Amino acid sequence: MSDPEKINESERKEGTDVSVHSNWGPKLFVGVLIGILLFFYWLLIYSGGVTVHHG
């Protein structure tokens, strides 16, 4: 008996569904990407850009 068969049998005995997987990873990636894009929009475009003040 191979190892994946052992894992599947043990999960079936515990009553867990093997076919259900968490999919929050892509949603987290898209959320962070949007947040970074909004931050750089605010930093460079909305606020007038990065300027150097001599004084």
PyMOL commands that set and color helices and strands:
alter all, ss='L'
color gray80, all
select helices_A, chain A and resi 3-14+24-46
alter helices_A, ss='H'
color red, helices_A
deselect
rebuild
show_as cartoon
